[in-house]
Amino acid sequence: MKKQQLIFISLSIFISVSSFAQLEDNVTTDESITTDDIKPVVVINTSGSEEDNKSSAILQLNSSTQGFLIPRMTKLEREAIKAPAPGLQVFVTDFNNGKGAVMFYNGEEWTALANLIARPDPPTDVEATFTGAASDSSEVTVTFRAPENNGGSTITKYEVTLYLSEGKGFSTILSPIDNGPLYTKKFSIDIINNFYNFRVTATNKVGTSIASEFSNVVPDPQVGKKLFGGRVFYILNSADPGHISGQTRGLICADRDKEAKVKWDPNNISQEVTGTYEKMGHGKMNTQNIIDKLGEQNKSYAAYQATLYSADDGYTGWYLPSKDELNRIYQNLENYESMNFEDKNYWSSSEKGQTLACFYNLSKGTQGRDNKPYEYSVRPIRSF
């Protein structure tokens, strides 16, 4: 390491001396050269763009894919700098509740380089309702609550995106006229032939938030209906995780398998994942617990492969069902030819000890436990 440092320091000195010498030659040997012809002393160019002819810069960095990274340190390390020079800049990693910020020394004290403004949090409590009889032009009202944190900048717009059960939806812009906290947007849509739910984003002068959680679905979906990338196989009740009073929530089964058969655990190591359950409503939590345990480096196992599933209409958020969720798929969807269940075993996200996990045959309705290194199929599900 010390040898590498010495080489770097020597190279830096050589570049600087050579550059200064070149600059001095340019100034003293040709009286016709103006200051506009003098380039920065050192140029690092990764963008392929032309260098600016600026005499005021000692260093010029050109890139369209990379930025300039200044020294990073904690607050204590920054305070330990002896006799900081006016204009000294560092990035303090534990400033602003751990988000970090660029700080500079103005000759008397350290201060943040700019106001700490970030993109807002997502809107919350998105809910859809419609009144009256279902028609091809029913009025649906979407309500949502402004973000708890606007990022330190006024919200300039909301974007409400509508999602259809039989394809992608559309977005509409809502310009806030006040600071909320509640907002309403009305849509005239076909309630007879489709199902809908909604997500909302908020934008300030820095950027746009991640999307909110999905609203409930209107009108209330029923088991067996095609919806959001698959077919509904279960409606949550008050005893199920994820149930929201007054809203219809449920589970959707993908209409095809994830492409290849995979192992439950590719590492062939006897290890138990803490927190996998067999009951309804636990598949999503099981899947996340499995991924937390097995990691993301080797993605060739059932739980991770389920999350990589992509429906033809682009819906995401899939996961590996629990044993009871697979059982309910068989009970409610086995007679639907469009589900394409084959005579083969499907992994669940429910395990039995260190070496075994539960499987289910969605064609015959049989179930059992098998060794985690065995290769079975994956049929993902998602929530609405």
C-alpha positions as CSV (number, residue, x, y, z in Angstrom):
1,M,0.0,0.0,0.0
2,K,2.8,2.5,0.9
3,K,4.5,1.7,-2.4
4,Q,1.3,2.5,-4.3
5,Q,0.8,5.7,-2.4
6,L,4.4,6.9,-3.2
7,I,3.9,6.1,-6.8
8,F,0.6,8.0,-6.9
9,I,2.2,11.0,-5.1
10,S,5.1,11.0,-7.5
11,L,2.8,10.8,-10.5
12,S,0.7,13.7,-9.2
13,I,3.8,15.9,-8.7
14,F,5.0,15.0,-12.2
15,I,1.6,15.9,-13.7
16,S,1.4,19.2,-11.8
17,V,5.0,20.3,-12.5
18,S,4.6,19.4,-16.2
19,S,1.3,21.2,-16.5
20,F,2.6,24.3,-14.8
21,A,5.6,24.3,-17.1
22,Q,3.4,23.9,-20.1
23,L,1.3,26.8,-18.9
24,E,4.3,29.0,-18.3
25,D,5.6,28.2,-21.8
26,N,2.3,29.2,-23.3
27,V,2.3,32.5,-21.5
28,T,5.9,33.5,-22.0
29,T,7.0,32.2,-25.4
30,D,4.1,33.4,-27.6
31,E,2.8,36.9,-27.0
32,S,-0.1,36.4,-29.4
33,I,-1.8,33.9,-27.1
34,T,-4.6,35.4,-25.1
35,T,-6.1,34.2,-21.8
36,D,-8.9,32.6,-23.7
37,D,-6.4,30.2,-25.3
38,I,-5.0,29.0,-22.0
39,K,-6.6,25.7,-20.9
40,P,-6.9,24.5,-17.3
41,V,-3.7,23.2,-15.8
42,V,-5.1,19.7,-15.3
43,V,-8.0,18.1,-17.3
44,I,-9.6,14.8,-16.6
45,N,-12.0,14.0,-19.4
46,T,-14.1,10.8,-19.6
47,S,-17.0,12.3,-21.6
48,G,-15.3,12.8,-24.9
49,S,-16.5,16.4,-25.0
50,E,-14.3,19.3,-26.0
51,E,-12.2,21.0,-23.2
52,D,-13.2,24.5,-22.3
53,N,-10.6,27.2,-22.9
54,K,-10.8,28.8,-19.4
55,S,-7.8,30.4,-17.9
56,S,-9.4,30.7,-14.4
57,A,-9.5,26.9,-13.7
58,I,-6.6,25.0,-12.4
59,L,-8.6,21.7,-12.6
60,Q,-11.3,20.7,-15.1
61,L,-13.3,17.5,-14.9
62,N,-15.5,16.4,-17.8
63,S,-17.9,13.4,-17.5
64,S,-21.5,12.6,-18.5
65,T,-21.6,9.5,-16.3
66,Q,-19.7,10.2,-13.2
67,G,-19.4,12.9,-10.5
68,F,-16.8,14.5,-8.3
69,L,-16.5,12.8,-4.9
70,I,-15.1,15.0,-2.1
71,P,-13.7,13.5,1.2
72,R,-16.3,11.8,3.4
73,M,-16.1,11.9,7.2
74,T,-18.1,12.0,10.4
75,K,-18.9,15.1,12.4
76,L,-16.2,14.2,15.0
77,E,-13.6,13.8,12.2
78,R,-14.5,17.1,10.7
79,E,-14.3,18.9,14.0
80,A,-10.8,17.3,14.5
81,I,-9.4,19.1,11.4
82,K,-6.8,21.6,12.6
83,A,-6.8,25.1,11.3
84,P,-9.2,24.5,8.4
85,A,-8.6,26.7,5.4
86,P,-11.4,29.1,4.3
87,G,-13.3,27.3,1.5
88,L,-12.4,23.8,2.7
89,Q,-15.2,21.3,1.8
90,V,-16.1,17.9,3.1
91,F,-19.1,15.6,3.0
92,V,-20.3,14.9,6.6
93,T,-21.9,11.4,6.7
94,D,-23.8,11.7,10.0
95,F,-25.2,15.2,9.4
96,N,-28.9,15.8,9.0
97,N,-30.0,12.6,10.8
98,G,-27.6,10.4,8.9
99,K,-28.5,11.6,5.4
100,G,-25.3,13.5,5.1
101,A,-24.5,16.9,3.6
102,V,-21.7,18.9,2.0
103,M,-20.2,21.4,4.5
104,F,-17.6,24.1,4.0
105,Y,-15.5,26.3,6.3
106,N,-16.1,30.0,5.6
107,G,-13.2,31.2,7.6
108,E,-15.0,31.5,10.9
109,E,-17.3,28.4,11.1
110,W,-18.5,25.3,9.4
111,T,-21.9,25.5,7.6
112,A,-24.0,23.5,5.2
113,L,-23.3,24.3,1.5
114,A,-27.0,24.5,0.6
115,N,-30.4,24.1,2.1
116,L,-31.1,20.4,2.8
117,I,-34.0,19.7,0.4
118,A,-34.9,16.2,-0.7
119,R,-37.8,14.7,-2.8
120,P,-41.0,14.2,-0.8
121,D,-42.3,11.0,0.9
122,P,-45.1,9.3,-1.0
123,P,-48.8,10.3,-0.4
124,T,-50.7,8.0,2.0
125,D,-54.2,6.6,2.6
126,V,-55.2,6.3,-1.1
127,E,-58.8,5.1,-1.4
128,A,-61.2,4.7,-4.3
129,T,-65.0,4.7,-4.0
130,F,-67.9,4.9,-6.4
131,T,-71.6,5.4,-5.8
132,G,-74.7,4.5,-7.7
133,A,-75.2,1.7,-10.3
134,A,-72.2,0.3,-12.2
135,S,-72.1,1.6,-15.7
136,D,-69.7,2.3,-18.6
137,S,-69.2,5.8,-17.2
138,S,-69.4,5.5,-13.4
139,E,-67.9,8.2,-11.3
140,V,-65.0,7.0,-9.1
141,T,-63.6,9.3,-6.5
142,V,-60.0,8.9,-5.4
143,T,-58.9,10.5,-2.1
144,F,-55.4,10.6,-0.6
145,R,-53.4,12.3,2.1
146,A,-50.5,14.6,1.4
147,P,-47.0,13.3,2.4
148,E,-46.0,13.6,6.0
149,N,-42.7,15.0,4.8
150,N,-42.6,17.2,1.8
151,G,-38.8,17.1,1.6
152,G,-38.4,20.7,2.8
153,S,-40.0,22.1,-0.4
154,T,-43.6,22.8,-1.4
155,I,-45.4,20.1,-3.3
156,T,-45.9,21.4,-6.9
157,K,-48.0,18.5,-8.3
158,Y,-49.5,15.1,-7.6
159,E,-49.8,12.4,-10.3
160,V,-52.6,9.9,-9.9
161,T,-52.1,6.7,-11.9
162,L,-55.0,4.4,-12.7
163,Y,-54.4,0.7,-13.1
164,L,-56.8,-1.6,-15.1
165,S,-57.3,-5.3,-14.5
166,E,-56.9,-6.1,-18.2
167,G,-54.0,-3.8,-19.1
168,K,-52.0,-0.8,-18.2
169,G,-53.8,2.4,-17.2
170,F,-53.1,6.1,-17.5
171,S,-51.9,9.0,-15.3
172,T,-53.4,12.4,-14.7
173,I,-51.8,15.4,-13.1
174,L,-53.4,17.1,-10.1
175,S,-51.9,20.5,-9.2
176,P,-52.3,21.2,-5.5
177,I,-54.0,24.5,-4.6
178,D,-53.2,24.3,-0.9
179,N,-51.3,22.2,1.5
180,G,-54.0,19.6,2.0
181,P,-53.8,17.3,3.9
182,L,-56.6,15.6,2.0
183,Y,-57.0,15.7,-1.8
184,T,-59.7,14.4,-4.2
185,K,-59.8,13.4,-7.8
186,K,-62.8,12.2,-9.7
187,F,-62.7,9.8,-12.7
188,S,-65.4,8.8,-15.2
189,I,-64.6,5.1,-16.0
190,D,-66.2,1.9,-17.2
191,I,-67.1,-0.1,-14.0
192,I,-69.0,-2.8,-15.8
193,N,-66.1,-4.3,-17.8
194,N,-63.1,-3.6,-15.7
195,F,-61.5,-3.3,-12.2
196,Y,-59.3,-0.5,-11.1
197,N,-57.0,0.7,-8.4
198,F,-54.8,3.7,-8.0
199,R,-51.4,5.0,-6.9
200,V,-50.2,8.6,-6.3
201,T,-46.8,10.3,-6.4
202,A,-45.9,13.8,-5.1
203,T,-43.3,16.1,-6.7
204,N,-41.4,19.1,-5.3
205,K,-38.6,21.2,-6.9
206,V,-36.1,18.4,-6.1
207,G,-37.9,15.4,-7.6
208,T,-40.8,12.9,-7.5
209,S,-41.5,10.6,-4.6
210,I,-41.8,6.8,-4.9
211,A,-45.4,5.7,-5.6
212,S,-47.9,5.3,-2.8
213,E,-49.3,2.0,-1.8
214,F,-52.1,0.8,-4.1
215,S,-55.6,1.9,-3.3
216,N,-58.4,-0.7,-2.8
217,V,-59.9,-2.1,-6.0
218,V,-63.2,-0.8,-7.4
219,P,-65.6,-2.4,-7.9
220,D,-65.1,-5.2,-5.4
221,P,-63.3,-8.1,-7.2
222,Q,-64.5,-11.7,-6.9
223,V,-62.7,-15.0,-6.8
224,G,-62.0,-16.3,-10.3
225,K,-61.9,-12.8,-11.9
226,K,-58.9,-11.8,-14.0
227,L,-57.1,-9.0,-12.2
228,F,-53.8,-7.2,-12.4
229,G,-51.6,-9.8,-14.1
230,G,-53.4,-13.0,-13.0
231,R,-56.6,-14.3,-11.4
232,V,-58.1,-13.7,-8.0
233,F,-58.0,-16.8,-5.8
234,Y,-58.7,-15.4,-2.3
235,I,-60.3,-12.4,-0.6
236,L,-58.8,-11.4,2.8
237,N,-61.0,-11.6,5.9
238,S,-60.6,-9.8,9.2
239,A,-58.3,-12.5,10.6
240,D,-55.8,-12.4,7.7
241,P,-52.6,-10.3,7.8
242,G,-53.0,-7.2,5.5
243,H,-56.8,-6.9,5.9
244,I,-58.0,-3.3,6.0
245,S,-61.5,-2.7,7.5
246,G,-63.9,-1.4,4.9
247,Q,-61.7,-2.3,1.9
248,T,-61.6,-5.4,-0.3
249,R,-58.1,-6.9,-0.4
250,G,-57.0,-10.2,-1.7
251,L,-54.5,-12.4,-3.5
252,I,-53.9,-13.0,-7.2
253,C,-52.3,-16.1,-8.8
254,A,-50.1,-15.6,-11.9
255,D,-51.5,-17.3,-15.0
256,R,-48.2,-19.2,-15.8
257,D,-45.2,-20.6,-14.1
258,K,-41.8,-18.9,-13.6
259,E,-39.8,-20.4,-16.5
260,A,-37.5,-23.0,-14.9
261,K,-37.6,-25.5,-12.0
262,V,-35.4,-24.4,-9.1
263,K,-34.2,-25.4,-5.7
264,W,-35.7,-24.1,-2.5
265,D,-32.2,-23.5,-1.2
266,P,-29.3,-23.7,-3.7
267,N,-26.6,-23.8,-1.1
268,N,-27.2,-27.4,0.0
269,I,-26.6,-26.3,3.6
270,S,-28.9,-27.3,6.4
271,Q,-30.1,-24.0,7.6
272,E,-33.6,-22.9,8.8
273,V,-35.1,-19.5,8.0
274,T,-36.6,-17.9,11.0
275,G,-40.2,-16.8,10.4
276,T,-41.8,-18.9,7.6
277,Y,-45.4,-19.9,8.2
278,E,-48.0,-22.0,6.4
279,K,-51.1,-19.9,6.9
280,M,-52.9,-17.6,4.5
281,G,-51.5,-14.1,4.1
282,H,-47.9,-15.1,5.0
283,G,-46.4,-15.7,1.6
284,K,-45.0,-12.2,1.2
285,M,-43.4,-12.1,4.6
286,N,-42.0,-15.6,4.1
287,T,-40.5,-14.7,0.8
288,Q,-38.7,-11.6,2.3
289,N,-37.4,-13.6,5.3
290,I,-36.0,-16.3,2.9
291,I,-34.3,-13.7,0.8
292,D,-32.8,-12.0,3.9
293,K,-31.4,-15.4,4.9
294,L,-30.2,-16.8,1.6
295,G,-29.1,-13.4,0.1
296,E,-29.2,-11.9,-3.3
297,Q,-25.9,-13.0,-4.8
298,N,-27.1,-16.4,-5.9
299,K,-30.6,-15.7,-7.2
300,S,-31.4,-19.3,-8.5
301,Y,-33.8,-20.3,-5.7
302,A,-37.5,-20.4,-5.5
303,A,-38.3,-17.4,-3.3
304,Y,-36.0,-15.0,-5.3
305,Q,-37.2,-16.4,-8.7
306,A,-40.8,-15.7,-7.7
307,T,-40.0,-12.0,-7.2
308,L,-38.4,-11.9,-10.7
309,Y,-41.6,-13.0,-12.4
310,S,-43.0,-10.4,-14.9
311,A,-46.5,-10.6,-16.1
312,D,-47.2,-9.8,-19.8
313,D,-48.9,-6.6,-18.7
314,G,-46.0,-5.4,-16.6
315,Y,-47.4,-6.0,-13.1
316,T,-44.7,-6.6,-10.4
317,G,-44.7,-7.3,-6.7
318,W,-44.8,-11.1,-7.0
319,Y,-43.7,-13.6,-4.3
320,L,-43.7,-17.3,-3.4
321,P,-47.0,-18.4,-1.8
322,S,-47.2,-20.2,1.6
323,K,-48.5,-23.8,1.8
324,D,-52.0,-22.8,2.6
325,E,-52.0,-20.2,-0.2
326,L,-51.1,-22.9,-2.7
327,N,-53.9,-25.1,-1.2
328,R,-56.4,-22.2,-1.8
329,I,-55.2,-21.8,-5.3
330,Y,-56.0,-25.5,-6.0
331,Q,-59.4,-25.2,-4.3
332,N,-60.5,-22.1,-6.2
333,L,-58.7,-22.1,-9.5
334,E,-58.0,-25.7,-10.5
335,N,-61.0,-25.8,-12.8
336,Y,-59.8,-22.8,-14.8
337,E,-58.0,-24.1,-17.9
338,S,-56.3,-20.7,-18.4
339,M,-54.2,-21.2,-15.3
340,N,-52.2,-23.9,-17.1
341,F,-51.4,-26.0,-14.0
342,E,-49.3,-29.0,-14.9
343,D,-48.9,-32.4,-13.2
344,K,-45.9,-31.3,-11.2
345,N,-45.0,-30.1,-7.7
346,Y,-44.7,-26.4,-6.8
347,W,-42.6,-25.0,-4.0
348,S,-44.2,-23.1,-1.2
349,S,-42.5,-20.5,1.0
350,S,-43.2,-22.6,4.1
351,E,-40.4,-24.8,5.4
352,K,-40.2,-27.6,7.9
353,G,-37.0,-27.4,9.9
354,Q,-33.5,-27.2,8.4
355,T,-33.7,-29.6,5.5
356,L,-37.4,-29.7,4.3
357,A,-39.8,-27.4,2.7
358,C,-43.5,-27.8,1.8
359,F,-44.7,-28.4,-1.8
360,Y,-48.1,-28.7,-3.5
361,N,-49.3,-30.3,-6.7
362,L,-51.7,-27.8,-8.3
363,S,-53.0,-30.4,-10.7
364,K,-53.8,-33.3,-8.3
365,G,-54.2,-31.4,-5.0
366,T,-51.5,-33.5,-3.3
367,Q,-49.0,-32.0,-0.9
368,G,-45.9,-33.0,1.1
369,R,-42.4,-32.0,2.2
370,D,-39.2,-32.5,0.4
371,N,-35.5,-31.8,0.6
372,K,-34.6,-28.1,-0.1
373,P,-32.0,-28.9,-2.8
374,Y,-34.7,-30.7,-5.0
375,E,-35.9,-28.8,-8.1
376,Y,-39.6,-27.9,-8.3
377,S,-41.7,-25.4,-10.2
378,V,-42.7,-21.9,-9.0
379,R,-46.1,-20.3,-9.4
380,P,-45.9,-16.7,-8.0
381,I,-48.7,-14.7,-6.4
382,R,-49.2,-11.0,-5.6
383,S,-51.5,-8.9,-3.3
384,F,-54.0,-6.3,-4.2
